[in-house]
Amino acid sequence: MLQCIFLLSDSGEVMLEKQLTGHRVDRSICDWFWNQAISQGDSFKQQSVIASPTHYLFQIVREGITFLACTQVEMPPLMAIEFLCRVADVLSDYLEGLNEDLIKDNFVIVYELLDEMIDNGFPLTTEPNILREMISPPNIVSKMLSVVTGNSSNVSDTLPGATSSCVPWRTSDIKYANNEVYVDLVEEMDAIINRDGVLVKCEIYGEVQVNSHITGVPDLTLSFTNPSILDDVRFHPCVRFRPWESHQILSFVPPDGQFKLMSYRVKKLKSIPIYVKPQLTSDAGTCRINLMVGIKNDPGKMIDSITLQFQLPPPILSADLTSNHGVVNILSNKICSWSIDRIPKDRTPSLSGTLAVETGLERLHVFPIFQVGFRIQGVALSGLQIDKLDLKVVPNRLYKGFRALTRAGLYEVRS
Amino acid sequence: MFPHFGATADTLSKASTIMFRIGTDAHLYDDPEDVNIAPLLDSKFDSEKCEALKRLLALIAQGFDVSNFFPQVVKNVASQSLEVKKLVYLYLLHYAEKRPNEALLSINSFQKDLGDTNPLVRAWALRTMAGIRLHVIAPLVLVAVGKCARDPSVYVRKCAANALPKLHDLQLEEHSSTIEEIVGILLSDHSPGVVGAAAAAFNSVCPNNYSLVGRSYKRLCEVLPDVEEWGQIVLIGILLRYAIARHGLVKKSIMFSLHGKESPQSEKDGLDVEFSLEKDSSMDLKFNSEMASMVSRCYIEGPDEYLSRSSYTNRIFSEFHNAKFTSGKSNDDVKILLQCTLPLLWSNNSAVVLAAAGVHWIMVPCEDVKRIVKPLLFLLRSSSTSKYVVLCNIQVFAKAMPSLFAPHFEDFFIISSDSYQIKALKLEILCTIATESSISSIFKEFQDYIQDPDRSFAADAVAAIGLCAQKLPKMAITFLEGLLALTRQELLTTEFGSIEGEAGVLVQVLTSIKSIIKQDPPNHEKVVIQLVRSLDSIKVPAARAIIIWMMGEYNNLGEIIPRMVTTVLQYLAWSFSSEALETKLQILNTTFKVCQIAVLVLLKWGKINCCGIKLLNVQSPSIEISKSSSSSSSSSLSSSYSSSKLTSSSSSFSSSSSRSEEVRVDDAFLFCCDVDATFFPLLNLVFRKKGFSVAYSENIVATFCFPFISLICLKVVYYLGVSKAQSKEITICSRFKFKTVSRQLTFIDTFNVQCIYLSAAMLYYSEILSNAFPCLITITAEGKCIEPLNVSIKVNCEETVFGLNLLNRIVNFLS
């Protein structure tokens, strides 16, 4: 079980410590941690489980804030990591963002939340809805009130009813004049195009996001026309397993507001919306680069926010790049980004230029990898379609809305 | 609201920052001590008390010790305001252990709160009271917990469950049965929320009290999907342990297939295998079955206890030892557990998915295990923070059953945003799961990786190609061609020699080629020739060393190589003084190997002496030594010995060369240099025959003078890193201490060296040890010079099966 949680700022300052058990952890462990982080660089930041001389450390980094948890006993590592993620989610939800100032300004709330979320190293209340009722988030009204009266409590006097209900994610008595439910399919396309220009892997990672504002305790069912294409799924705790097992129907009592109902994956897709043709020729100490971007398979909707990003390989000293469309930027850490936005009708966007190679090198032997970004509104490229959304008891004035969006996930073109 | 704001964008943003910070506790965190805290604590207004407590909390957050306010804070515990209460509790919990006497003052107020009508107040009081952790009040807390365990509020019962481990921590022997009883009550609670917390309490209070679980096993299984996620993780583990303890492993499961036959009692500890040469080496057969019963014992006893027990010799597990087996299809308990954990593979919490996957991995018949594959792979994409842990687990699964993940090789293709550790893990998994149908796509990927800007990753990719080739010999030719093309390509770049990473890649390419050739040397004769020919253009010392090693190893392979040997050796002798240390070692090694076969060539070669390679005809060393009279040659030996001390520095080499002409080759200076396979037999040979030997070294230090001690210690420390699986560097530190009233002693006396302390640093390109497990091998050789050496080997390895196999192979190879 976890023994201590530290919150570190991006300069390594310990902003907050919360001891969880009788086995206290000295904050000198943070010094050790930070020294390691400095000496080992970025790769250390990406290690989620670290063995220090005295403790096992779990870390996640969000918006520059490091959440560090320590333990000395055997425990499932993913439990610690998932819990830290949950803490980070709840905090950024409460504070409407996450940074050093926000945490310092609201340290009392952070303490109160941590105290409620974990007890003796084991998670206690992690359901955001219940937490919101127990500890109210800082908002303008309470802030103003505290200025005017000098007194406001954000700690609730009563225990939220949901703690004892069988749907702990839902506040019990909610009333709306207008009942609405929106279902969004948000998909990310992952693709790898290898150095020969062959599509090696193409798949969709998608989420069904629901935003519901419905009176009472509604019971919803959502079905797809083609659920068989789904390769694998994960559900929000509210989804009942049985109906999905037997009929691939999502039956659930939704939490109030925005939440992720399910995530899914569709593998082995064959077509990609955008192609990138990189050409690198190097000779006698210089390298010419030529990039072309265009639409490969028209998804039927406008593709926008097209970007292309790549890291110049270490042997390249400088680059002189121009494009016939969009803006090219070279950042200080040799990351080159080209924002195209929409592909114009009259010409194919291309980027060309010369790269100066380190002296002594005849030609380039390592090649950059291009990360592509795009967004297509109104289409779910996996082809998944929502069939219908039903309510068991239909309230008066119900509005249902459906949307779809596809954007690039890990979309890479090697050169 | 504020008409005067918002005139310009500038003031607007200013206003928003002000607005933003107004009413927050920002000023309290920045300057917690700008007012006197003590009077505020005694104020009669709750708001002032709150402010004071917040200031104290800010100081705690920043790491200051504010325990001196304890008495004043404790007084406020009786406050009616819940906010004050909460803040006081936070403070109390932080310092209670430091100030036990004052903490006792708060007890009355807790007792009162426990009877409050508001469940929130009761729960908080219980949490804090148990959290204070004082022995004195433990009986009171126990009573309170017992009462709260029957509270009408779910939340309070949950807090009661959480309080149990806190009590257990105090190690109250006399109350342990009461605590366990309460755990039992809570485990059979009708609310899933309480069950989850009770499961956590069960795990830390009484992990082996299976009767508690047995009572309500079925219900616990059924309630599992409704328990909150954190409780699920723990409960799954408990139910699994119970099922194994009750029914044993499932027939036809992976664990069962490992089990094989009934295992006899053994004294071996799974993590630290000690083994000596004299013993029979048929241990590893038994080992697999040993493993399975170990696994089941580990589950039955709970991992904490099992792992903490450092050594268990001859313990008899009367109930569990003869591991029981059950059939997964007919046993209801197993069936219901599998049924209820199956939907959890869809959980949104990656820890739950992994725990559920673990149950199926252990309990399901082999043919059904594949149902855990997709959920595990999905975790890789859907929760990026847990990627590393999930990959580590997949690696373990894949090693045991590669076919499981073989069709999903695409999921392990590497993307540029992966961290180095993840890339390395993925490569390893790809090697493990590669099959003949997928290898061509995987090889194509590997070739892409070689051009990756991250050169250490590129080197790993090359190493992976080598590993795949060993796994799938059919593809070896294709791989070799690809690798050879790389040597030519890398040559171009490394000629400019600037980049360290390139050298690493090149060395890795050659290591991989070497391992492929080793599988079937006769077929790859041309490759060796080609490499030897390119020797002149390859500048990286480690790469040269490998090629030279191959030259020596395959010196009588085919028809062309034996004819090349003399020319190559001449070339090497010529370049010797300008070579790096490791290359020198390999040159010596190669020359040594060659001379075993072609004694005449070498004896003819007086000139090799001039290069500092003093050669010994090992095939008959003792005879030669006995013939040479020690007294007559002692003076010349002394000079050459002192020069051989400095063999590494080329300058002294050349200076010694003129003198060493006097020394006859058969005067028995033996350079034990790198020495892969030849070293140990050689050492044995040398000592058995009392030959005088000098080990080659970077820095031979003649310090320690311990005459008359009959110990020869040879320590081989061998570390195989996970990431650098292929760079097998071995350092051999040897201490030779002589005590024999023999000719050699007088020999030594004339040198005024009573004892020789040698430290030989060697490169050990081991062939048998290629695997990616980190392990530490210690080889100790001790004994008297005149008797056979007593060699014992200790392998310290995370993976026991691998460790044992390794040990076996070393043993075979030494004997």
Chai-1 contact restraints between the chains, C-beta under 6 A:
chainA,res_idxA,chainB,res_idxB,connection_type,confidence,min_distance_angstrom,max_distance_angstrom,comment,restraint_id
A,L16,B,A61,contact,1.0,0.0,6.0,A-B,restraint_1
A,G22,B,R133,contact,1.0,0.0,6.0,A-B,restraint_2
A,G22,B,D169,contact,1.0,0.0,6.0,A-B,restraint_3
A,R27,B,G63,contact,1.0,0.0,6.0,A-B,restraint_4
A,S43,B,S419,contact,1.0,0.0,6.0,A-B,restraint_5
A,S43,B,Y420,contact,1.0,0.0,6.0,A-B,restraint_6
A,Q46,B,S419,contact,1.0,0.0,6.0,A-B,restraint_7
A,S48,B,T385,contact,1.0,0.0,6.0,A-B,restraint_8
A,S48,B,Y388,contact,1.0,0.0,6.0,A-B,restraint_9
A,I60,B,T385,contact,1.0,0.0,6.0,A-B,restraint_10
A,E74,B,P303,contact,1.0,0.0,6.0,A-B,restraint_11
A,E74,B,D304,contact,1.0,0.0,6.0,A-B,restraint_12
A,P76,B,I233,contact,1.0,0.0,6.0,A-B,restraint_13
A,P76,B,A351,contact,1.0,0.0,6.0,A-B,restraint_14
A,P77,B,V389,contact,1.0,0.0,6.0,A-B,restraint_15
A,L78,B,S350,contact,1.0,0.0,6.0,A-B,restraint_16
A,L78,B,A351,contact,1.0,0.0,6.0,A-B,restraint_17
A,L78,B,L354,contact,1.0,0.0,6.0,A-B,restraint_18
A,L78,B,S386,contact,1.0,0.0,6.0,A-B,restraint_19
A,L78,B,V389,contact,1.0,0.0,6.0,A-B,restraint_20
A,M79,B,I233,contact,1.0,0.0,6.0,A-B,restraint_21
A,M79,B,A351,contact,1.0,0.0,6.0,A-B,restraint_22
A,I81,B,T385,contact,1.0,0.0,6.0,A-B,restraint_23
A,I81,B,S386,contact,1.0,0.0,6.0,A-B,restraint_24
A,E82,B,N349,contact,1.0,0.0,6.0,A-B,restraint_25
A,E82,B,S350,contact,1.0,0.0,6.0,A-B,restraint_26
A,E82,B,A351,contact,1.0,0.0,6.0,A-B,restraint_27
A,C85,B,T385,contact,1.0,0.0,6.0,A-B,restraint_28
A,K104,B,Y29,contact,1.0,0.0,6.0,A-B,restraint_29
A,D105,B,T24,contact,1.0,0.0,6.0,A-B,restraint_30
A,D105,B,A26,contact,1.0,0.0,6.0,A-B,restraint_31
A,N106,B,T24,contact,1.0,0.0,6.0,A-B,restraint_32
A,F107,B,Y29,contact,1.0,0.0,6.0,A-B,restraint_33
A,F107,B,A61,contact,1.0,0.0,6.0,A-B,restraint_34
A,V108,B,D25,contact,1.0,0.0,6.0,A-B,restraint_35
A,V108,B,K54,contact,1.0,0.0,6.0,A-B,restraint_36
A,Y111,B,L57,contact,1.0,0.0,6.0,A-B,restraint_37
A,Y111,B,L90,contact,1.0,0.0,6.0,A-B,restraint_38
A,D119,B,N162,contact,1.0,0.0,6.0,A-B,restraint_39
A,N120,B,N162,contact,1.0,0.0,6.0,A-B,restraint_40
A,N120,B,P165,contact,1.0,0.0,6.0,A-B,restraint_41
A,N120,B,K166,contact,1.0,0.0,6.0,A-B,restraint_42
A,F122,B,A200,contact,1.0,0.0,6.0,A-B,restraint_43
A,P123,B,W230,contact,1.0,0.0,6.0,A-B,restraint_44
A,K143,B,I22,contact,1.0,0.0,6.0,A-B,restraint_45
A,K143,B,G23,contact,1.0,0.0,6.0,A-B,restraint_46
A,S146,B,G23,contact,1.0,0.0,6.0,A-B,restraint_47
A,V147,B,I22,contact,1.0,0.0,6.0,A-B,restraint_48
A,V147,B,G23,contact,1.0,0.0,6.0,A-B,restraint_49
A,G150,B,S47,contact,1.0,0.0,6.0,A-B,restraint_50
A,N151,B,S47,contact,1.0,0.0,6.0,A-B,restraint_51
A,S153,B,E83,contact,1.0,0.0,6.0,A-B,restraint_52
A,V155,B,L82,contact,1.0,0.0,6.0,A-B,restraint_53
A,V155,B,E83,contact,1.0,0.0,6.0,A-B,restraint_54
A,V155,B,K86,contact,1.0,0.0,6.0,A-B,restraint_55
A,D157,B,L82,contact,1.0,0.0,6.0,A-B,restraint_56
A,L159,B,P119,contact,1.0,0.0,6.0,A-B,restraint_57
A,L159,B,L120,contact,1.0,0.0,6.0,A-B,restraint_58
A,L159,B,Y155,contact,1.0,0.0,6.0,A-B,restraint_59
A,T163,B,V154,contact,1.0,0.0,6.0,A-B,restraint_60
A,T163,B,Y155,contact,1.0,0.0,6.0,A-B,restraint_61
A,S164,B,V154,contact,1.0,0.0,6.0,A-B,restraint_62
A,I192,B,F413,contact,1.0,0.0,6.0,A-B,restraint_63
A,N194,B,D448,contact,1.0,0.0,6.0,A-B,restraint_64
A,R195,B,D448,contact,1.0,0.0,6.0,A-B,restraint_65
A,K201,B,E410,contact,1.0,0.0,6.0,A-B,restraint_66
A,K201,B,F413,contact,1.0,0.0,6.0,A-B,restraint_67
A,Y205,B,R381,contact,1.0,0.0,6.0,A-B,restraint_68
A,D232,B,K374,contact,1.0,0.0,6.0,A-B,restraint_69
A,D232,B,F378,contact,1.0,0.0,6.0,A-B,restraint_70
A,V233,B,W346,contact,1.0,0.0,6.0,A-B,restraint_71
A,R234,B,W346,contact,1.0,0.0,6.0,A-B,restraint_72
A,R234,B,N348,contact,1.0,0.0,6.0,A-B,restraint_73
A,F235,B,W346,contact,1.0,0.0,6.0,A-B,restraint_74
A,H236,B,N348,contact,1.0,0.0,6.0,A-B,restraint_75
A,F241,B,P343,contact,1.0,0.0,6.0,A-B,restraint_76
A,S263,B,S382,contact,1.0,0.0,6.0,A-B,restraint_77
A,R265,B,F378,contact,1.0,0.0,6.0,A-B,restraint_78
A,P313,B,P453,contact,1.0,0.0,6.0,A-B,restraint_79
A,G360,B,F496,contact,1.0,0.0,6.0,A-B,restraint_80
A,G360,B,S498,contact,1.0,0.0,6.0,A-B,restraint_81
A,H365,B,T493,contact,1.0,0.0,6.0,A-B,restraint_82
A,V366,B,Q451,contact,1.0,0.0,6.0,A-B,restraint_83
A,V366,B,P453,contact,1.0,0.0,6.0,A-B,restraint_84
A,F367,B,Q451,contact,1.0,0.0,6.0,A-B,restraint_85
A,I369,B,S416,contact,1.0,0.0,6.0,A-B,restraint_86
A,L410,B,I415,contact,1.0,0.0,6.0,A-B,restraint_87
A,E412,B,I415,contact,1.0,0.0,6.0,A-B,restraint_88
A,R414,B,D448,contact,1.0,0.0,6.0,A-B,restraint_89
